[in-house]
Amino acid sequence: MTRSMQASLTAIGRQLHDDYLPTLAQPLPSDLKDLVARLVALEINKRGSSKRAIAVLQSATAHPESKA
């Protein structure tokens, strides 16, 4: 990869980071957190991971941390 191409990709990456950072800094809505946790649990189950790992994920979604 040429230096100018690398510089262009770096500049694009920085711009994307600057544009999306405020969005990523916001906490996820609880419904979305629940969906992500369920999808992760399904993937763990599909890969044959331990039932304990699934139980921990499901417990985390059933008892979300209270915000102070």
N, CA, C and O atoms as CSV, one atom per row, in Angstrom:
chain,resi,resn,atom,element,x,y,z
A,1,MET,N,N,0.856,-1.167,0.000
A,1,MET,CA,C,0.000,0.000,0.000
A,1,MET,C,C,0.905,1.234,0.000
A,1,MET,O,O,1.879,1.315,0.748
A,2,THR,N,N,0.558,2.170,-0.844
A,2,THR,CA,C,1.381,3.377,-0.944
A,2,THR,C,C,1.149,4.287,0.256
A,2,THR,O,O,0.151,4.171,0.967
A,3,ARG,N,N,2.088,5.185,0.455
A,3,ARG,CA,C,1.957,6.122,1.583
A,3,ARG,C,C,0.738,7.021,1.432
A,3,ARG,O,O,0.053,7.307,2.414
A,4,SER,N,N,0.463,7.465,0.216
A,4,SER,CA,C,-0.684,8.360,0.034
A,4,SER,C,C,-1.993,7.611,0.272
A,4,SER,O,O,-2.944,8.180,0.808
A,5,MET,N,N,-2.047,6.343,-0.123
A,5,MET,CA,C,-3.250,5.550,0.124
A,5,MET,C,C,-3.427,5.329,1.625
A,5,MET,O,O,-4.539,5.434,2.143
A,6,GLN,N,N,-2.340,5.024,2.319
A,6,GLN,CA,C,-2.397,4.836,3.763
A,6,GLN,C,C,-2.834,6.127,4.455
A,6,GLN,O,O,-3.629,6.093,5.394
A,7,ALA,N,N,-2.315,7.258,3.992
A,7,ALA,CA,C,-2.697,8.546,4.570
A,7,ALA,C,C,-4.179,8.830,4.336
A,7,ALA,O,O,-4.863,9.354,5.216
A,8,SER,N,N,-4.665,8.485,3.156
A,8,SER,CA,C,-6.089,8.687,2.854
A,8,SER,C,C,-6.964,7.813,3.742
A,8,SER,O,O,-7.967,8.285,4.279
A,9,LEU,N,N,-6.597,6.551,3.901
A,9,LEU,CA,C,-7.365,5.652,4.758
A,9,LEU,C,C,-7.340,6.111,6.212
A,9,LEU,O,O,-8.347,6.013,6.913
A,10,THR,N,N,-6.210,6.605,6.661
A,10,THR,CA,C,-6.093,7.118,8.022
A,10,THR,C,C,-6.998,8.330,8.211
A,10,THR,O,O,-7.680,8.445,9.229
A,11,ALA,N,N,-7.005,9.225,7.241
A,11,ALA,CA,C,-7.855,10.415,7.319
A,11,ALA,C,C,-9.335,10.028,7.327
A,11,ALA,O,O,-10.120,10.602,8.081
A,12,ILE,N,N,-9.714,9.069,6.500
A,12,ILE,CA,C,-11.110,8.600,6.471
A,12,ILE,C,C,-11.472,7.973,7.819
A,12,ILE,O,O,-12.549,8.231,8.356
A,13,GLY,N,N,-10.583,7.161,8.356
A,13,GLY,CA,C,-10.838,6.539,9.651
A,13,GLY,C,C,-11.010,7.561,10.751
A,13,GLY,O,O,-11.892,7.429,11.599
A,14,ARG,N,N,-10.172,8.575,10.738
A,14,ARG,CA,C,-10.293,9.637,11.760
A,14,ARG,C,C,-11.617,10.372,11.632
A,14,ARG,O,O,-12.266,10.669,12.634
A,15,GLN,N,N,-12.020,10.667,10.394
A,15,GLN,CA,C,-13.286,11.369,10.187
A,15,GLN,C,C,-14.467,10.519,10.649
A,15,GLN,O,O,-15.381,11.030,11.297
A,16,LEU,N,N,-14.457,9.241,10.326
A,16,LEU,CA,C,-15.524,8.350,10.785
A,16,LEU,C,C,-15.556,8.293,12.311
A,16,LEU,O,O,-16.625,8.328,12.919
A,17,HIS,N,N,-14.395,8.208,12.910
A,17,HIS,CA,C,-14.317,8.174,14.373
A,17,HIS,C,C,-14.912,9.449,14.964
A,17,HIS,O,O,-15.706,9.386,15.903
A,18,ASP,N,N,-14.534,10.602,14.422
A,18,ASP,CA,C,-15.048,11.877,14.920
A,18,ASP,C,C,-16.559,11.991,14.736
A,18,ASP,O,O,-17.253,12.530,15.598
A,19,ASP,N,N,-17.067,11.485,13.617
A,19,ASP,CA,C,-18.502,11.585,13.331
A,19,ASP,C,C,-19.344,10.651,14.195
A,19,ASP,O,O,-20.452,11.007,14.597
A,20,TYR,N,N,-18.826,9.457,14.482
A,20,TYR,CA,C,-19.621,8.460,15.184
A,20,TYR,C,C,-19.357,8.384,16.684
A,20,TYR,O,O,-20.120,7.744,17.407
A,21,LEU,N,N,-18.299,9.019,17.165
A,21,LEU,CA,C,-17.974,8.949,18.579
A,21,LEU,C,C,-19.117,9.418,19.477
A,21,LEU,O,O,-19.399,8.751,20.472
A,22,PRO,N,N,-19.797,10.540,19.175
A,22,PRO,CA,C,-20.915,10.941,20.047
A,22,PRO,C,C,-22.021,9.889,20.113
A,22,PRO,O,O,-22.636,9.698,21.162
A,23,THR,N,N,-22.270,9.220,19.014
A,23,THR,CA,C,-23.301,8.177,18.995
A,23,THR,C,C,-22.879,6.990,19.846
A,23,THR,O,O,-23.688,6.439,20.592
A,24,LEU,N,N,-21.627,6.599,19.739
A,24,LEU,CA,C,-21.134,5.442,20.485
A,24,LEU,C,C,-21.005,5.738,21.973
A,24,LEU,O,O,-21.033,4.816,22.788
A,25,ALA,N,N,-20.867,6.991,22.334
A,25,ALA,CA,C,-20.705,7.358,23.739
A,25,ALA,C,C,-22.024,7.272,24.507
A,25,ALA,O,O,-22.017,7.197,25.736
A,26,GLN,N,N,-23.148,7.282,23.804
A,26,GLN,CA,C,-24.446,7.214,24.458
A,26,GLN,C,C,-24.730,5.777,24.896
A,26,GLN,O,O,-24.413,4.829,24.177
A,27,PRO,N,N,-25.333,5.620,26.087
A,27,PRO,CA,C,-25.666,4.258,26.525
A,27,PRO,C,C,-26.760,3.651,25.639
A,27,PRO,O,O,-27.615,4.351,25.097
A,28,LEU,N,N,-26.697,2.341,25.519
A,28,LEU,CA,C,-27.714,1.645,24.729
A,28,LEU,C,C,-29.046,1.640,25.475
A,28,LEU,O,O,-29.063,1.524,26.700
A,29,PRO,N,N,-30.156,1.763,24.758
A,29,PRO,CA,C,-31.463,1.618,25.398
A,29,PRO,C,C,-31.592,0.200,25.970
A,29,PRO,O,O,-30.995,-0.742,25.448
A,30,SER,N,N,-32.361,0.058,27.029
A,30,SER,CA,C,-32.473,-1.241,27.696
A,30,SER,C,C,-33.015,-2.327,26.766
A,30,SER,O,O,-32.594,-3.480,26.860
A,31,ASP,N,N,-33.931,-1.982,25.880
A,31,ASP,CA,C,-34.461,-2.976,24.934
A,31,ASP,C,C,-33.356,-3.499,24.020
A,31,ASP,O,O,-33.306,-4.690,23.713
A,32,LEU,N,N,-32.482,-2.611,23.593
A,32,LEU,CA,C,-31.391,-3.029,22.717
A,32,LEU,C,C,-30.367,-3.861,23.488
A,32,LEU,O,O,-29.830,-4.831,22.953
A,33,LYS,N,N,-30.095,-3.493,24.732
A,33,LYS,CA,C,-29.187,-4.287,25.569
A,33,LYS,C,C,-29.733,-5.700,25.730
A,33,LYS,O,O,-28.986,-6.675,25.649
A,34,ASP,N,N,-31.034,-5.803,25.959
A,34,ASP,CA,C,-31.672,-7.108,26.128
A,34,ASP,C,C,-31.550,-7.931,24.849
A,34,ASP,O,O,-31.233,-9.120,24.897
A,35,LEU,N,N,-31.799,-7.301,23.716
A,35,LEU,CA,C,-31.699,-8.005,22.439
A,35,LEU,C,C,-30.271,-8.500,22.197
A,35,LEU,O,O,-30.071,-9.644,21.788
A,36,VAL,N,N,-29.288,-7.646,22.446
A,36,VAL,CA,C,-27.892,-8.038,22.247
A,36,VAL,C,C,-27.540,-9.206,23.160
A,36,VAL,O,O,-26.904,-10.165,22.723
A,37,ALA,N,N,-27.948,-9.131,24.424
A,37,ALA,CA,C,-27.649,-10.214,25.365
A,37,ALA,C,C,-28.290,-11.527,24.916
A,37,ALA,O,O,-27.676,-12.588,25.030
A,38,ARG,N,N,-29.509,-11.464,24.410
A,38,ARG,CA,C,-30.175,-12.681,23.937
A,38,ARG,C,C,-29.476,-13.264,22.705
A,38,ARG,O,O,-29.328,-14.480,22.578
A,39,LEU,N,N,-29.052,-12.379,21.804
A,39,LEU,CA,C,-28.339,-12.856,20.618
A,39,LEU,C,C,-27.004,-13.494,20.994
A,39,LEU,O,O,-26.620,-14.518,20.431
A,40,VAL,N,N,-26.307,-12.890,21.939
A,40,VAL,CA,C,-25.044,-13.469,22.403
A,40,VAL,C,C,-25.306,-14.823,23.044
A,40,VAL,O,O,-24.559,-15.774,22.809
A,41,ALA,N,N,-26.357,-14.922,23.850
A,41,ALA,CA,C,-26.692,-16.195,24.488
A,41,ALA,C,C,-27.025,-17.261,23.443
A,41,ALA,O,O,-26.626,-18.416,23.584
A,42,LEU,N,N,-27.752,-16.876,22.402
A,42,LEU,CA,C,-28.070,-17.827,21.339
A,42,LEU,C,C,-26.798,-18.299,20.630
A,42,LEU,O,O,-26.656,-19.481,20.320
A,43,GLU,N,N,-25.883,-17.372,20.379
A,43,GLU,CA,C,-24.633,-17.737,19.708
A,43,GLU,C,C,-23.798,-18.661,20.590
A,43,GLU,O,O,-23.199,-19.618,20.101
A,44,ILE,N,N,-23.761,-18.374,21.877
A,44,ILE,CA,C,-23.020,-19.238,22.802
A,44,ILE,C,C,-23.631,-20.637,22.793
A,44,ILE,O,O,-22.912,-21.635,22.753
A,45,ASN,N,N,-24.945,-20.703,22.830
A,45,ASN,CA,C,-25.634,-21.988,22.824
A,45,ASN,C,C,-25.355,-22.737,21.520
A,45,ASN,O,O,-25.141,-23.949,21.528
A,46,LYS,N,N,-25.359,-22.015,20.411
A,46,LYS,CA,C,-25.112,-22.622,19.105
A,46,LYS,C,C,-23.704,-23.214,19.029
A,46,LYS,O,O,-23.489,-24.245,18.392
A,47,ARG,N,N,-22.765,-22.561,19.676
A,47,ARG,CA,C,-21.382,-23.031,19.645
A,47,ARG,C,C,-21.117,-24.102,20.702
A,47,ARG,O,O,-20.009,-24.632,20.780
A,48,GLY,N,N,-22.114,-24.419,21.505
A,48,GLY,CA,C,-21.952,-25.475,22.487
A,48,GLY,C,C,-21.229,-25.040,23.743
A,48,GLY,O,O,-20.648,-25.870,24.443
A,49,SER,N,N,-21.255,-23.745,24.043
A,49,SER,CA,C,-20.604,-23.270,25.253
A,49,SER,C,C,-21.400,-23.704,26.481
A,49,SER,O,O,-22.503,-24.240,26.366
A,50,SER,N,N,-20.837,-23.470,27.627
A,50,SER,CA,C,-21.428,-23.963,28.866
A,50,SER,C,C,-22.775,-23.322,29.168
A,50,SER,O,O,-23.041,-22.178,28.799
A,51,LYS,N,N,-23.610,-24.086,29.843
A,51,LYS,CA,C,-24.907,-23.570,30.264
A,51,LYS,C,C,-24.733,-22.466,31.299
A,51,LYS,O,O,-25.576,-21.576,31.412
A,52,ARG,N,N,-23.645,-22.525,32.048
A,52,ARG,CA,C,-23.373,-21.500,33.059
A,52,ARG,C,C,-23.210,-20.128,32.405
A,52,ARG,O,O,-23.724,-19.134,32.917
A,53,ALA,N,N,-22.502,-20.068,31.286
A,53,ALA,CA,C,-22.299,-18.795,30.591
A,53,ALA,C,C,-23.634,-18.227,30.112
A,53,ALA,O,O,-23.869,-17.022,30.199
A,54,ILE,N,N,-24.485,-19.080,29.618
A,54,ILE,CA,C,-25.802,-18.644,29.158
A,54,ILE,C,C,-26.627,-18.144,30.336
A,54,ILE,O,O,-27.303,-17.121,30.228
A,55,ALA,N,N,-26.580,-18.851,31.451
A,55,ALA,CA,C,-27.339,-18.444,32.631
A,55,ALA,C,C,-26.872,-17.077,33.128
A,55,ALA,O,O,-27.685,-16.256,33.553
A,56,VAL,N,N,-25.583,-16.840,33.076
A,56,VAL,CA,C,-25.054,-15.541,33.521
A,56,VAL,C,C,-25.575,-14.424,32.624
A,56,VAL,O,O,-25.992,-13.376,33.116
A,57,LEU,N,N,-25.552,-14.642,31.310
A,57,LEU,CA,C,-26.060,-13.630,30.389
A,57,LEU,C,C,-27.551,-13.386,30.581
A,57,LEU,O,O,-28.000,-12.239,30.580
A,58,GLN,N,N,-28.311,-14.448,30.744
A,58,GLN,CA,C,-29.747,-14.291,30.931
A,58,GLN,C,C,-30.047,-13.606,32.251
A,58,GLN,O,O,-30.987,-12.815,32.337
A,59,SER,N,N,-29.275,-13.893,33.266
A,59,SER,CA,C,-29.456,-13.247,34.560
A,59,SER,C,C,-29.166,-11.763,34.458
A,59,SER,O,O,-29.853,-10.948,35.074
A,60,ALA,N,N,-28.155,-11.410,33.687
A,60,ALA,CA,C,-27.797,-10.006,33.526
A,60,ALA,C,C,-28.913,-9.224,32.836
A,60,ALA,O,O,-29.138,-8.057,33.155
A,61,THR,N,N,-29.611,-9.854,31.895
A,61,THR,CA,C,-30.694,-9.164,31.214
A,61,THR,C,C,-31.948,-9.118,32.077
A,61,THR,O,O,-32.743,-8.185,31.963
A,62,ALA,N,N,-32.131,-10.099,32.927
A,62,ALA,CA,C,-33.316,-10.116,33.784
A,62,ALA,C,C,-33.180,-9.118,34.930
A,62,ALA,O,O,-34.183,-8.600,35.421
A,63,HIS,N,N,-31.957,-8.846,35.357
A,63,HIS,CA,C,-31.700,-7.931,36.472
A,63,HIS,C,C,-30.719,-6.865,36.046
A,63,HIS,O,O,-29.564,-6.889,36.470
A,64,PRO,N,N,-31.154,-5.912,35.203
A,64,PRO,CA,C,-30.228,-4.887,34.745
A,64,PRO,C,C,-29.757,-4.027,35.923
A,64,PRO,O,O,-30.469,-3.836,36.909
A,65,GLU,N,N,-28.538,-3.521,35.781
A,65,GLU,CA,C,-27.979,-2.689,36.842
A,65,GLU,C,C,-28.805,-1.417,36.962
A,65,GLU,O,O,-29.197,-0.814,35.963
A,66,SER,N,N,-29.061,-1.024,38.206
A,66,SER,CA,C,-29.808,0.219,38.415
A,66,SER,C,C,-28.855,1.379,38.225
A,66,SER,O,O,-27.681,1.307,38.588
A,67,LYS,N,N,-29.377,2.453,37.649
A,67,LYS,CA,C,-28.558,3.632,37.399
A,67,LYS,C,C,-28.580,4.524,38.623
A,67,LYS,O,O,-29.635,4.773,39.207
A,68,ALA,N,N,-27.422,4.995,39.003
A,68,ALA,CA,C,-27.312,5.852,40.189
A,68,ALA,C,C,-27.583,7.291,39.837
A,68,ALA,O,O,-27.536,8.159,40.708
